[in-house]
Amino acid sequence: MKYTIEEASLLVNKSQKSMYRHMSQSGLRYSFDSDKRRVILASELESFYKVKIDTTVSDSQMRILSENENENPFLKTLIEQVSFLTQEVKRLSDRQSELLSNIHPIPPEKVKKTSKVCPEDDPEWPKEVKTVSDIEQRKNIRDKYR
């Protein structure tokens, strides 16, 4: 069974940072899955960290079976549904990570001001009042902001 770095780190009780360090410096072997994520075989985790990983447990680590699993169709159906939902959550989490990695913040200097807070910020606001039309123009601009 293959585990992502996140899953593997939980199984062997190491941080993800340690896992990456062991891969780059200590010879922990890994491969890439179809989504180009690093994955590690259970046997590699066992030999490198000297631990025993129970590969009969489902990926969700939530598989609770009775001794008479085949005699309890409700339990079997429930386990199948939990397994499906776990896979779906993982897929959606991966999709969320992919989408979040594509978000690039816009520098503040490139953000256009779309709302004017006060009439004096309006580009048409006369800076000096020289004529009656300037007063009327200021009045019209103030009315826009009310």
C-alpha positions in Angstrom: 0.0 0.0 0.0 1.2 3.5 -0.8 0.9 6.5 1.5 1.1 10.2 0.8 3.6 12.1 2.9 0.9 13.4 5.2 -0.5 9.9 5.8 2.9 8.4 6.2 3.9 11.1 8.7 0.9 10.2 10.8 1.6 6.5 10.6 5.2 6.8 11.8 4.6 9.7 14.2 7.0 12.1 12.4 6.5 15.6 11.1 6.1 16.1 7.4 9.2 18.3 7.5 11.1 15.3 8.9 9.7 13.0 6.2 11.0 15.4 3.5 14.4 15.7 5.2 14.7 11.9 5.4 13.8 11.6 1.7 16.4 14.2 0.6 19.2 13.3 3.0 18.7 9.9 4.5 17.6 7.8 1.6 13.9 7.3 2.4 12.7 6.0 -1.0 9.5 7.4 -2.6 7.7 7.5 -5.9 5.1 9.8 -7.5 1.4 9.0 -7.9 -0.7 10.0 -10.9 -1.2 13.5 -9.4 2.6 13.9 -9.1 2.5 13.7 -5.3 5.2 11.8 -3.4 4.1 8.5 -2.1 5.9 5.9 0.1 5.3 2.2 0.2 4.3 0.7 3.5 7.2 -1.7 3.3 9.6 1.2 2.9 8.2 2.9 6.0 8.5 -0.3 7.9 12.1 -0.9 7.0 13.3 2.7 7.3 11.5 3.5 10.6 11.6 0.0 12.0 7.8 0.0 12.6 5.0 -2.4 11.8 2.2 -0.9 9.7 -1.0 -2.8 9.5 -1.9 -2.7 5.8 -5.2 -4.5 6.3 -6.6 -1.4 7.9 -8.4 0.9 5.4 -6.9 4.3 4.4 -9.4 6.1 6.6 -8.2 4.2 9.7 -11.9 3.9 10.6 -12.6 0.3 9.6 -14.3 -1.4 12.6 -15.5 -4.9 11.8 -17.4 -7.4 13.7 -16.3 -11.1 13.6 -19.5 -11.8 11.6 -19.1 -9.0 9.0 -20.8 -11.1 6.2 -23.8 -11.8 8.4 -24.4 -8.1 9.1 -25.3 -6.4 5.8 -26.0 -3.1 7.6 -22.4 -3.0 9.0 -21.0 -4.0 5.6 -23.0 -1.2 3.8 -21.9 1.3 6.4 -18.2 0.4 6.0 -18.5 0.7 2.2 -20.2 4.1 2.6 -17.5 5.4 5.0 -14.8 4.1 2.7 -16.4 5.9 -0.3 -16.9 9.1 1.7 -13.3 9.0 2.9 -12.1 8.8 -0.7 -14.4 11.6 -1.7 -13.1 13.8 1.2 -9.5 13.1 0.1 -10.3 13.9 -3.5 -12.0 17.2 -2.6 -9.1 18.1 -0.2 -6.7 17.5 -3.1 -8.8 19.6 -5.4 -8.9 22.4 -2.8 -5.2 22.3 -2.4 -4.8 22.5 -6.2 -7.1 25.5 -6.4 -5.5 27.3 -3.5 -2.1 26.9 -5.0 -3.3 28.7 -8.1 -4.3 31.8 -6.1 -1.9 34.7 -6.4 -2.5 37.8 -4.3 -2.7 41.1 -6.1 -0.2 43.7 -4.9 -1.9 46.6 -3.2 -0.6 49.1 -5.7 -2.4 47.3 -8.5 -5.8 47.1 -6.7 -8.2 49.7 -8.1 -10.3 51.7 -5.7 -13.8 50.9 -6.7 -15.7 52.7 -3.9 -15.2 56.3 -3.0 -15.6 57.0 0.6 -16.3 60.7 0.5 -17.3 63.2 -2.2 -13.9 64.9 -1.9 -12.2 61.8 -3.3 -14.3 62.0 -6.5 -12.1 63.0 -9.5 -14.6 65.6 -10.6 -14.6 67.4 -7.3 -13.5 71.0 -7.8 -10.5 71.6 -5.6 -11.2 75.3 -5.4 -14.5 77.2 -5.6 -14.1 79.9 -8.2 -17.6 80.2 -9.6 -21.2 79.3 -8.8 -20.9 76.3 -11.1 -18.2 74.9 -8.9 -20.6 75.2 -5.9 -23.3 73.4 -7.9 -20.9 70.7 -9.1 -19.9 70.1 -5.5 -23.6 69.9 -4.4 -24.3 67.4 -7.2 -21.3 65.2 -6.3 -22.3 65.3 -2.6 -25.8 64.1 -3.6 -24.3 61.1 -5.3 -22.7 59.9 -2.0 -25.9 60.2 0.1 
